[in-house]
Amino acid sequence: MTTDGTAPAAAAVLTGLLDDLRAESEALDDLVAPLAPEQWATDTPAPGWTIAHQIAHLAWTDDWTTLSARDPEAFVAESGRVFGELLAAGADPVDEGAARGAAEEPHALLTRWRAGRERLRSALAEAPDGLRLPWFGPPMKAPSLATARLMETWAHGQDVADTLGAVREPTARLRHIAHLGVRTMGFAFTLHGLPTPQTPVRVELTSPEGDLWAWGPEDAADRVSGPALDFCLLVTQRRHRDDLALSATGPTAAAWLPIAQAFAGNPGKGRPAGG
């Protein structure tokens, strides 16, 4: 503990993130738990992925995150081995992990996902403060990994909700996803072979409660504004830019929105307009 209270403050931030991750996971759990076994085989908007694939992917990623937090050296060695073998065989590791989990009996998969979520929570809560943990992209500290898990849980939960025709009420947890979406602006440009913008962008979003969430200099000429929900749908590629009430002013902001993404990995095709 530091005399200025830095450590307790950092611990409180992580605890809040983990509480929000648990709440987001439980919201998705509420959607899938009542489903009949055959409903788990329903196709979702992600090509080739059923509802079972969506949950299996979350369980798979939770397990890798737990290993990273518990034993960073084992994560590096095991991920290198597993990914190397799959890529050499011409398989996509992410798709392979989802397919293996989706082959499980639904109740068993749901039980495994629930148990893995709790192991993940404990592992991140106990991770040394400030330590950067290995990941498939750049190493991240525990709060960043928790934020990434919340973002993925919400995004894949949107796929499930869309499949079931369910409308989810947006919550203040969207702020974590929006923050990640803002922070990854430069990353999005890099993924598309574009230079990292040097022009600051002001992002002003209306929260589900009607409050203003803002990032960037107040006097920035380039600006993005709109509902926080729409921004989160955009940066997770769950809706097309044309279907969202987001405005962009300035060349950097206008160039960013069509390529924005808050997740690691190569950019996907995203949803088509009207989809």
C-alpha positions as CSV (number, residue, x, y, z in Angstrom):
1,M,0.0,0.0,0.0
2,T,1.3,3.5,-0.8
3,T,1.0,6.5,1.4
4,D,-1.1,8.4,-1.2
5,G,-3.6,5.5,-1.6
6,T,-2.6,4.6,-5.1
7,A,-2.7,0.9,-4.6
8,P,-6.1,0.8,-3.0
9,A,-7.4,3.0,-5.8
10,A,-6.1,0.7,-8.4
11,A,-7.5,-2.3,-6.6
12,A,-10.9,-0.6,-6.4
13,V,-10.8,0.0,-10.2
14,L,-10.1,-3.6,-10.9
15,T,-12.8,-4.8,-8.5
16,G,-15.3,-2.6,-10.2
17,L,-14.3,-3.9,-13.6
18,L,-14.6,-7.5,-12.4
19,D,-18.0,-6.8,-10.9
20,D,-19.2,-5.3,-14.2
21,L,-17.7,-8.3,-16.1
22,R,-19.6,-10.6,-13.8
23,A,-22.8,-8.7,-14.4
24,E,-22.4,-8.7,-18.2
25,S,-21.7,-12.4,-18.1
26,E,-24.8,-13.0,-16.0
27,A,-26.9,-11.0,-18.4
28,L,-25.8,-13.3,-21.3
29,D,-26.3,-16.3,-19.1
30,D,-29.9,-15.3,-18.6
31,L,-30.4,-15.4,-22.3
32,V,-28.9,-18.8,-23.0
33,A,-29.8,-20.7,-19.8
34,P,-33.5,-21.2,-20.7
35,L,-32.7,-22.4,-24.2
36,A,-33.6,-26.0,-25.3
37,P,-30.6,-28.0,-26.4
38,E,-31.6,-27.8,-30.1
39,Q,-31.7,-24.0,-29.8
40,W,-28.0,-23.9,-29.0
41,A,-27.4,-25.0,-32.6
42,T,-29.2,-21.9,-34.0
43,D,-27.0,-19.9,-36.4
44,T,-25.9,-16.5,-35.3
45,P,-24.9,-13.5,-37.4
46,A,-21.3,-14.7,-37.2
47,P,-20.8,-16.9,-40.3
48,G,-20.5,-20.6,-39.3
49,W,-21.1,-19.9,-35.6
50,T,-24.1,-21.1,-33.6
51,I,-25.1,-19.9,-30.2
52,A,-23.0,-22.7,-28.8
53,H,-20.0,-21.4,-30.7
54,Q,-20.5,-18.0,-29.2
55,I,-20.5,-19.3,-25.6
56,A,-17.7,-21.8,-26.4
57,H,-15.5,-19.0,-27.7
58,L,-16.1,-17.0,-24.5
59,A,-15.2,-20.0,-22.4
60,W,-12.1,-20.6,-24.5
61,T,-10.9,-17.1,-24.2
62,D,-11.6,-16.9,-20.5
63,D,-9.4,-20.0,-20.0
64,W,-6.5,-18.5,-21.9
65,T,-6.9,-15.3,-19.9
66,T,-6.8,-17.2,-16.7
67,L,-3.7,-19.1,-17.7
68,S,-2.0,-15.8,-18.6
69,A,-2.8,-14.3,-15.2
70,R,-1.9,-17.5,-13.3
71,D,1.2,-18.6,-15.2
72,P,2.5,-16.1,-17.8
73,E,5.4,-18.4,-18.9
74,A,3.0,-21.3,-19.4
75,F,0.7,-19.1,-21.4
76,V,3.5,-18.1,-23.8
77,A,4.7,-21.7,-24.2
78,E,1.2,-23.3,-24.5
79,S,-0.3,-20.7,-26.8
80,G,2.8,-20.9,-29.1
81,R,2.5,-24.7,-29.2
82,V,-1.3,-24.9,-29.8
83,F,-1.5,-22.0,-32.2
84,G,1.6,-23.2,-34.1
85,E,0.1,-26.7,-34.5
86,L,-3.3,-25.5,-35.7
87,L,-1.9,-22.9,-38.1
88,A,0.5,-25.5,-39.5
89,A,-2.5,-27.7,-40.2
90,G,-4.4,-24.9,-41.9
91,A,-6.9,-24.4,-39.1
92,D,-7.9,-21.1,-37.5
93,P,-7.2,-21.4,-33.7
94,V,-10.2,-19.2,-32.8
95,D,-12.6,-21.1,-34.9
96,E,-11.2,-24.4,-33.8
97,G,-11.6,-23.5,-30.1
98,A,-15.2,-22.5,-30.7
99,A,-16.0,-25.6,-32.7
100,R,-14.6,-27.9,-30.0
101,G,-16.6,-26.3,-27.3
102,A,-19.8,-26.2,-29.5
103,A,-19.5,-30.0,-29.8
104,E,-20.2,-30.4,-26.1
105,E,-23.6,-31.1,-24.7
106,P,-25.1,-27.6,-24.0
107,H,-25.6,-28.0,-20.3
108,A,-22.0,-29.2,-19.9
109,L,-20.8,-26.2,-22.0
110,L,-22.8,-23.8,-19.9
111,T,-21.5,-25.3,-16.7
112,R,-17.9,-25.1,-17.9
113,W,-18.4,-21.4,-19.0
114,R,-19.8,-20.5,-15.6
115,A,-16.9,-22.2,-13.7
116,G,-14.3,-20.6,-16.0
117,R,-15.8,-17.2,-15.4
118,E,-15.2,-17.5,-11.7
119,R,-11.6,-18.8,-12.2
120,L,-11.0,-15.9,-14.4
121,R,-12.3,-13.4,-11.8
122,S,-10.0,-14.8,-9.1
123,A,-7.0,-15.0,-11.4
124,L,-7.3,-11.3,-12.5
125,A,-8.1,-10.1,-8.9
126,E,-4.9,-11.8,-7.7
127,A,-2.6,-10.6,-10.5
128,P,0.3,-8.4,-9.3
129,D,-0.6,-4.7,-9.7
130,G,1.0,-3.1,-12.7
131,L,2.3,-6.4,-14.2
132,R,1.8,-6.7,-18.0
133,L,0.5,-10.1,-18.8
134,P,1.1,-11.8,-22.1
135,W,-1.7,-11.9,-24.6
136,F,-2.2,-12.7,-28.3
137,G,-1.7,-9.0,-29.0
138,P,0.3,-6.6,-26.9
139,P,0.8,-7.6,-23.2
140,M,-1.9,-6.0,-20.9
141,K,-2.3,-5.3,-17.2
142,A,-5.2,-7.0,-15.4
143,P,-7.6,-4.1,-15.7
144,S,-7.1,-4.0,-19.5
145,L,-7.7,-7.8,-19.7
146,A,-10.8,-7.4,-17.7
147,T,-12.1,-4.7,-19.9
148,A,-11.3,-6.8,-23.0
149,R,-13.2,-9.7,-21.6
150,L,-16.2,-7.4,-20.8
151,M,-16.1,-6.0,-24.3
152,E,-16.1,-9.5,-25.9
153,T,-18.8,-10.8,-23.6
154,W,-21.0,-7.9,-24.5
155,A,-20.3,-8.2,-28.2
156,H,-20.9,-11.9,-28.4
157,G,-23.9,-11.4,-26.2
158,Q,-25.2,-9.0,-28.9
159,D,-24.9,-11.8,-31.5
160,V,-26.9,-14.1,-29.3
161,A,-29.5,-11.4,-28.6
162,D,-29.9,-10.7,-32.3
163,T,-30.3,-14.4,-33.0
164,L,-33.1,-14.7,-30.4
165,G,-34.7,-11.4,-31.3
166,A,-34.0,-10.1,-27.8
167,V,-33.6,-6.4,-27.1
168,R,-31.1,-5.7,-24.4
169,E,-31.3,-2.6,-22.3
170,P,-28.0,-0.6,-22.4
171,T,-26.3,-0.1,-19.1
172,A,-23.5,2.1,-17.7
173,R,-21.1,-0.9,-18.4
174,L,-21.0,0.4,-22.0
175,R,-18.5,3.0,-20.7
176,H,-15.8,0.4,-20.5
177,I,-16.4,-0.7,-24.1
178,A,-16.5,2.9,-25.4
179,H,-13.3,3.7,-23.6
180,L,-11.6,0.8,-25.2
181,G,-13.0,1.8,-28.6
182,V,-11.5,5.3,-28.2
183,R,-8.1,4.0,-27.0
184,T,-7.8,1.7,-30.0
185,M,-8.2,4.4,-32.7
186,G,-4.6,4.3,-33.7
187,F,-4.6,0.5,-33.7
188,A,-7.5,0.5,-36.1
189,F,-5.6,2.7,-38.6
190,T,-2.5,0.5,-38.3
191,L,-4.6,-2.6,-39.0
192,H,-5.6,-1.1,-42.3
193,G,-2.1,-0.1,-43.3
194,L,-2.8,3.6,-42.6
195,P,-0.5,6.0,-40.6
196,T,-1.5,6.6,-37.0
197,P,-3.4,9.9,-36.8
198,Q,-1.6,12.8,-35.2
199,T,-4.8,14.9,-35.1
200,P,-6.7,14.6,-31.8
201,V,-10.3,13.6,-31.9
202,R,-12.9,14.6,-29.3
203,V,-15.5,11.9,-28.7
204,E,-18.7,12.9,-26.9
205,L,-21.3,10.1,-26.3
206,T,-24.6,10.2,-24.6
207,S,-24.8,7.5,-21.9
208,P,-27.8,5.3,-21.4
209,E,-28.7,7.5,-18.4
210,G,-28.4,10.7,-20.5
211,D,-25.1,11.8,-19.1
212,L,-22.1,13.0,-21.3
213,W,-19.1,10.7,-21.7
214,A,-16.2,12.5,-23.3
215,W,-12.6,11.7,-24.4
216,G,-10.1,14.0,-26.1
217,P,-9.4,17.7,-26.0
218,E,-12.5,19.9,-25.7
219,D,-11.2,22.2,-28.5
220,A,-10.4,19.5,-31.0
221,A,-11.6,20.2,-34.5
222,D,-12.2,16.6,-35.3
223,R,-15.2,15.2,-33.3
224,V,-17.4,12.1,-33.0
225,S,-20.7,12.2,-31.2
226,G,-23.8,10.2,-30.7
227,P,-25.3,7.5,-28.4
228,A,-22.9,5.4,-26.4
229,L,-24.7,2.3,-27.5
230,D,-24.3,3.1,-31.1
231,F,-20.6,3.8,-30.7
232,C,-20.1,0.4,-28.9
233,L,-22.0,-1.4,-31.6
234,L,-19.7,0.2,-34.1
235,V,-16.4,-0.5,-32.5
236,T,-17.4,-4.2,-31.9
237,Q,-18.6,-4.4,-35.5
238,R,-22.1,-5.5,-34.5
239,R,-23.7,-2.8,-36.7
240,H,-22.8,-1.0,-39.9
241,R,-21.8,2.6,-39.7
242,D,-24.7,3.6,-41.9
243,D,-27.2,2.1,-39.4
244,L,-26.0,4.2,-36.5
245,A,-26.8,7.7,-35.2
246,L,-23.1,8.7,-35.0
247,S,-21.8,11.9,-36.5
248,A,-18.2,12.6,-37.5
249,T,-16.7,16.1,-38.1
250,G,-13.2,16.5,-39.6
251,P,-11.1,14.2,-41.9
252,T,-9.6,12.1,-39.1
253,A,-12.9,11.4,-37.4
254,A,-14.6,10.6,-40.8
255,A,-11.8,8.2,-41.7
256,W,-11.9,6.5,-38.3
257,L,-15.5,5.5,-38.0
258,P,-15.7,3.1,-40.9
259,I,-12.6,1.1,-39.7
260,A,-13.1,1.5,-35.9
261,Q,-12.7,-1.7,-33.9
262,A,-12.1,-2.4,-30.2
263,F,-10.9,-5.9,-30.5
264,A,-7.5,-7.4,-31.3
265,G,-6.9,-9.3,-34.5
266,N,-7.4,-8.6,-38.1
267,P,-10.4,-6.5,-39.1
268,G,-13.4,-8.5,-40.2
269,K,-16.1,-7.7,-42.7
270,G,-18.5,-6.6,-40.0
271,R,-22.3,-6.4,-40.4
272,P,-23.7,-5.3,-43.8
273,A,-25.8,-2.2,-43.9
274,G,-29.3,-2.9,-42.9
275,G,-28.2,-6.1,-41.2
